[in-house]
Amino acid sequence: MYRLVFTQVLSRFDAEAVHHLTVRLLRLLSVLPVVKRLLYGWLAPRDESLRVQAFGVHFPAPFGLAAGFDKDAGCFEALAALGFGHVEVGTITARAQPGNPRPRLFRLPESRAIINRMGFNNAGAHAAARRLRRSRSLPAVVGVNIGKTKVVPENEAVADYVSSARLLAPLADYLVVNVSSPNTPGLRDLQAVELLRPLLTAVRETAGRTPLLVKIAPDLADEDIDAVADLAADLGLAGIIATNTTISRAGVSSAETGGLSGRPLKSRSLEVLRRLHRRVGGRLAIVSVGGVEDADDVWARLLAGATLVQGYTGMIYGGPLWAWRIHRGLSRRLRRHGHTSIREVIGRSAVGETA
Ligand SMILES: Cc1cc2nc3c(=O)[nH]c(=O)nc-3n(C[C@H](O)[C@H](O)[C@H](O)COP(=O)(O)O)c2cc1C
């Protein structure tokens, strides 16, 4: 049904216009508590065997919505009502900014992919904090992803992240330092360990007891992935989110600049997860994201050592029941393999088992 709506209607309109309309509808849903709770009752994961605990936070299920959809923390409750086990809002920057000129969001349906060069368009940390402070009617798990304000020079980046962290960490179930989006000039340079160490150290101090994670790019060389993983473990971070979008264009025909997400990212994202699991699995939570399309993909990530899994592009092609379908598929797989908890699956293929 959604496939028909997508091919016959949605795909004929500008991708960003459809996104804004969707966010508006979800916001409307957010102010209709009865409908929201009804949806939550139908679609939110209730199977206790799907529950995961990571860095001290209880997640009702392992699959969540990746950063970039709810940039301004305006509709996370409605998204939780659609069945996501957590919602990562942002990227939020200390100051409000418009992002890059349009068009900046492109669908590649034949590749089940998206290219975006949004450039952290958002209303800023103060506006997001106001929204996150509002009373809630659902028990949504909310991660807050922060990034650098574009006009802030690199030598002031730490203070910029710290000012967002000060406002937002107390309102977040976990906080993410995003140093991996390709659409803010110079941002990914912050992944170099000599720049990343002081940044993460300062944000961690500011975040206090809120678990801190760092989100990395798939385009890092393998030895740089190891270096960031070692640093994160050394600093006692809660985890690593891997990966953001890629600047590679392997397997797609579009030459638009920006970050590529969706199916073409799948194999690299899985490769990075395996590498991280070998290096720091057991010491840090690994949140795997990139090219996840269905329950099979989530299952494969869990087997490879992911504690949690996220997705974004799959929802554009999969529709509003996407997260619900994935969790239903995970419950079925658990029963089929005779497991009583999803925790029994995590990391199994890394030790040579197939679940
Ligand atoms: C339109 C769009 C906007 C995004 N914006 C952000 C963002 O603001 N911050 C961030 O950390 N990741 C952002 N991402 C990256 C996603 O969170 C995710 O890491 C990436 O898309 C790979 O997952 P996927 O293949 O399931 O989409 C964005 C992705 C898309 C498609």
The ligand as a Gaussian input file, in Angstrom:
#p B3LYP/6-31G(d) Opt

LIG

0 1
 C       18.105000      13.486000       5.003000
 C       19.099000      13.010000       6.019000
 C       19.528000      13.883000       7.022000
 C       20.456000      13.448000       7.959000
 N       20.834000      14.302000       8.954000
 C       21.671000      13.863000       9.922000
 C       22.019000      14.711000      10.993000
 O       21.562000      15.861000      11.105000
 N       22.888000      14.224000      11.921000
 C       23.402000      12.951000      11.864000
 O       24.169000      12.560000      12.746000
 N       23.065000      12.132000      10.861000
 C       22.220000      12.551000       9.894000
 N       21.874000      11.716000       8.884000
 C       22.497000      10.379000       8.812000
 C       21.631000       9.289000       9.431000
 O       21.439000       9.505000      10.795000
 C       22.298000       7.919000       9.228000
 O       23.521000       7.887000       9.935000
 C       22.585000       7.612000       7.763000
 O       21.550000       8.102000       6.937000
 C       22.753000       6.117000       7.494000
 O       21.577000       5.422000       7.839000
 P       20.460000       4.984000       6.743000
 O       21.196000       4.316000       5.618000
 O       19.532000       4.090000       7.504000
 O       19.786000       6.241000       6.315000
 C       20.955000      12.127000       7.917000
 C       20.513000      11.265000       6.912000
 C       19.593000      11.678000       5.982000
 C       19.122000      10.706000       4.916000

